[in-house]
């Protein structure tokens, strides 16, 4: 090969490498919009789905599970979606089974009467960027200011497009925004018919309130939000990384962490941290402006859930 030909070859290889790097850097992330088939999560659905999966690992193989669940096909698909997005079930090769979280619910709270169960379910959905993308974006990237439905749709469309780096249909974002609003802000009124079960159990978390045509995120009271729910997200952060410390600012503003997922203020977050420190799970250092949290007891997120149920229900049974 001539010197000139060798130079051209090296240049060509360089161009190919740069092109491959560009493709890799522009690789889109996996997202899912409108997976709920326009059906919001309703009262009784999770209990119904939990039992069906526990009884038959191939429940969704025949008619999408509609016959076994006693609902329409699209509604059955929605139930399957919510179970998976919320971390209650896992799927593989056409079969579906209960996750460890799902097994704990079946053992301790199969009727979904404990608010802690719904806090965990909410946490899993709000942290699941791949399966419940709009919920992830809403709780991790949308601020606490007031907004109309139209303003929220525009903000969500812009944020999801930036996050996914791909073109997305506005209609799907609009459907997800409608679902989020109805799931978290629709409350039972005086004419509510319990047989219809159109109000989502998420409304009891008090994370989103409506006033006329305006919506705003709200912070739950400490009586509503158990401190082990806060610990769950902290341990999730530690368990998935190689660090044993995190700043309070990160816990307040970071994605998939308590401040964002539960709409907590700095004062409320610090109150939870002090209680968890007193329990021996973490250590908090606020001297010299450090404002750091250090891991004391590294346990898996599943173990946090397990501890909550065991402590509560063993006490009740005892």
Buried (B, 14 or more C-beta within 10 A) or exposed (E): EEEEEEEEEEEEEEEEEEEEEEEEEEEEEEBBBBBBBEBBBBBEBBBBBBBBBBEBBEBBEEEBBBEBBEBEBBBBBBBBBBBBBBBBBBBEEEBBEBBBBBBBBBEBBBEBEBBBBBBBBBBBBBBBBEBBBBBBBBBBBBEEEEBEBEEBBBBBBEBBBEBBEEEBEEEBBBBBBBBBBBBBBBEEEEEEEEEEEBBBBBBBBBBBBBEEEEBBBBBBEBEBBBBBBBBBBBBBBBBEEEEEBBEBEBBBEBBBBBBBBBBBEBEBBBBBBBBBBEEEBBBBEEEEEEBBBBBEEEBEBBBBBBBBBBEBBEEEEE
